[in-house]
Amino acid sequence: MKTQKGFTLIELMIVVAIIGIIAGIAYPSYMESVRKSNRADAKATLNDVAQRLQRCFTTYNAYNHASCGVANSLSGGGSIQSAEGMYSVTAVLGATTYALTAQPVAGTSQAADTKCGSLTLSNTGVRNASGSYGAACW
């Protein structure tokens, strides 16, 4: 008697179902990990802009002084793109205060970040985020 070798259709469908279940669990976890690591782009840019504004304040005694290059870039609704292009930083500048906001750029993976959303940093060092995680995003 000759035995047949190979897989049955049922065995093949079970393997496909198992792969589908694993992929269904792994992909969202992977994307969340990517979003979390991309938040470093916003943090680095916010800290860089804050340091540049502090230098302006040290030199000119005002965050929004006309001779301050970073203040000129941010005034009038201007923005600064992050190094990786995932975030756009805007600011509300006063003579003695500032509030920076890193907004995710539309069309990037960060645009779907509901846990943190926009990250903010103020002249007093208060860090927050617009999403459900709030300050824990930092």
C-alpha distance (Angstrom), angle and dihedral (degrees) to the residues before:
residue distance angle dihedral
M1 . . .
K2 3.79 . .
T3 3.84 118.4 .
Q4 3.77 121.9 -146.9
K5 3.77 120.3 -126.2
G6 3.80 126.8 -149.8
F7 3.77 141.3 56.9
T8 3.75 128.6 -56.2
L9 3.78 120.9 -129.5
I10 3.81 90.5 -110.1
E11 3.81 92.1 55.0
L12 3.78 90.6 48.8
M13 3.82 92.5 49.3
I14 3.82 90.8 50.1
V15 3.82 90.0 54.8
V16 3.81 91.4 47.8
A17 3.82 90.6 49.7
I18 3.82 91.9 50.2
I19 3.81 91.6 49.6
G20 3.81 89.9 48.4
I21 3.80 92.3 52.0
I22 3.80 92.8 48.0
A23 3.82 91.4 47.8
G24 3.80 91.0 47.4
I25 3.79 90.0 57.0
A26 3.80 99.3 36.8
Y27 3.82 100.6 48.3
P28 3.83 97.6 59.1
S29 3.80 90.2 45.8
Y30 3.79 90.0 50.2
M31 3.81 92.8 49.7
E32 3.82 91.1 49.4
S33 3.80 89.2 51.9
V34 3.81 90.2 50.5
R35 3.81 91.5 49.8
K36 3.80 91.2 48.6
S37 3.80 92.4 51.6
N38 3.83 91.5 45.7
R39 3.81 89.9 57.5
A40 3.81 85.9 74.2
D41 3.82 86.0 71.0
A42 3.82 90.4 60.8
K43 3.80 93.7 43.1
A44 3.80 93.2 50.8
T45 3.80 92.6 47.7
L46 3.81 93.7 46.4
N47 3.80 91.4 49.8
D48 3.81 91.5 46.8
V49 3.81 93.3 50.8
A50 3.83 90.4 45.1
Q51 3.81 91.0 53.0
R52 3.79 91.4 48.7
L53 3.81 90.0 50.1
Q54 3.81 90.2 49.5
R55 3.81 89.3 53.8
C56 3.81 88.8 52.2
F57 3.79 90.7 50.3
T58 3.81 91.2 49.3
T59 3.79 91.5 49.7
Y60 3.83 102.2 37.4
N61 3.85 103.7 18.6
A62 3.80 89.5 -123.0
Y63 3.79 134.8 79.3
N64 3.80 92.3 -146.4
H65 3.82 99.5 45.8
A66 3.82 114.8 148.0
S67 3.82 91.9 -124.3
C68 3.80 92.8 55.7
G69 3.80 109.0 102.1
V70 3.79 97.6 -158.3
A71 3.81 91.1 47.8
N72 3.80 89.6 52.7
S73 3.81 90.2 50.7
L74 3.80 91.6 52.5
S75 3.80 100.1 39.0
G76 3.78 122.1 98.4
G77 3.80 94.4 26.8
G78 3.79 94.9 -52.9
S79 3.77 122.6 150.3
I80 3.78 141.6 -160.2
Q81 3.80 120.3 -134.5
S82 3.79 117.8 -133.7
A83 3.79 118.9 -116.7
E84 3.81 94.0 -102.8
G85 3.80 93.5 40.0
M86 3.80 93.6 -120.9
Y87 3.82 96.1 115.8
S88 3.77 139.6 35.8
V89 3.82 116.3 -148.6
T90 3.80 120.1 -146.7
A91 3.79 129.3 174.7
V92 3.76 145.4 -155.6
L93 3.80 104.0 -146.0
G94 3.77 129.7 -165.4
A95 3.78 130.8 168.2
T96 3.81 92.5 -96.4
T97 3.81 103.5 14.4
Y98 3.76 141.0 49.7
A99 3.77 137.4 -179.6
L100 3.80 118.5 -161.1
T101 3.80 124.0 -161.5
A102 3.80 126.4 -167.8
Q103 3.80 107.3 -157.2
P104 3.83 119.3 -168.3
V105 3.80 112.9 -111.8
A106 3.80 114.1 -115.8
G107 3.79 114.0 -109.3
T108 3.81 95.1 31.3
S109 3.79 127.1 103.7
Q110 3.80 88.5 -106.7
A111 3.80 91.6 65.3
A112 3.83 87.6 74.7
D113 3.81 93.2 52.3
T114 3.81 101.9 120.5
K115 3.80 94.2 162.2
C116 3.80 95.2 64.7
G117 3.80 109.5 4.7
S118 3.80 110.9 168.4
L119 3.79 118.4 12.1
T120 3.81 120.2 -145.0
L121 3.80 135.6 -162.8
S122 3.80 127.9 -176.2
N123 3.80 134.1 -162.1
T124 3.82 89.0 -102.8
G125 3.79 90.7 58.6
V126 3.80 95.8 -107.1
R127 3.79 109.0 153.5
N128 3.78 123.4 -165.4
A129 3.79 144.1 148.2
S130 3.78 133.5 -141.2
G131 3.82 95.4 -130.3
S132 3.77 130.9 85.4
Y133 3.84 93.5 -86.2
G134 3.81 93.8 57.9
A135 3.81 115.0 177.9
A136 3.83 90.7 0.7
C137 3.81 87.7 78.5
W138 3.77 89.0 74.5
